[in-house]
Each structure stands twice: as structure tokens, then as C-alpha cells.
């Protein structure tokens, strides 16, 4: 359970980082104006998706139907998805392009 809690924290940090980088990119690079509606929509989406990964992992942990590693794999999947989104946003912020 301790490992799950650490992974939940990592997932939360990945979600917050994704939101922060998205704001920086859209406001700083794309010159969009800050919009509370878009901001709250992003927070709600992140909370729902992150919460879904956490909920599914927790249910599997409590059910004892699966092996101990399955809930961890699910959380690692969520972290990987958000990590990839963060890397993509960092690439866009830094203006890194792929050469053909």
C-alpha cells in the first residue's frame, strides 16, 4: 500500500505539471488570454482521469482478485501518459523540432 501511495503522489505531480506546462505554453507561446473556464475544465479533466487511475488501482488492491503488481502497473500507466504529455509540452515550449 505504501508503494501505491507514492505512485498516487507521482501521478498527482504529473497531472499538476501537465496543467502548469499547458498554461505556460498556451499563454506564453501561443499568446492566448487566460480563461478561467478553460483552466477549470483542464483541472476537472485532470482530476477525473487521475482519479480514475487511482480508483481502479485501489479497487484492484482491495479486491485481491489480481496479483499485487496489477494496481501498480495501472498507476505506472497513468504516470507514463502524463509524463509523455509533459515532455511534449516542454518540447513545444523550448521550440524543439524534429529534423527530417
HUVENCOR-V831427 format. One record per backbone hydrogen bond with DSSP energy under -1.0 kcal/mol. CO is the residue of the C=O (numbers start at 1). NH is the residue of the N-H. If there is no record, write none. Layout:
CO:NH  CO:NH
This chain:
1:5  2:6  3:7  4:8  5:9  6:10  7:11  8:12  9:13  10:14  11:15  12:16  13:17  14:18  15:19  16:20  17:21  18:22  19:23  20:24  21:25  22:26  23:27  24:28  25:29  25:30  26:32  35:39  36:40  37:41  38:42  39:43  40:44  41:45  42:46  43:47  44:48  45:49  46:50  47:51  48:52  49:53  50:54  51:55  52:56  53:57  54:58  55:59  56:60  57:61  58:62  59:63  60:64  69:73  70:74  71:75  72:76  73:77  74:78  75:79  76:80  77:81  78:82  79:83  80:84  81:85  82:86  83:87  84:88  85:89  86:90  87:91  88:92  89:93  90:94  91:96
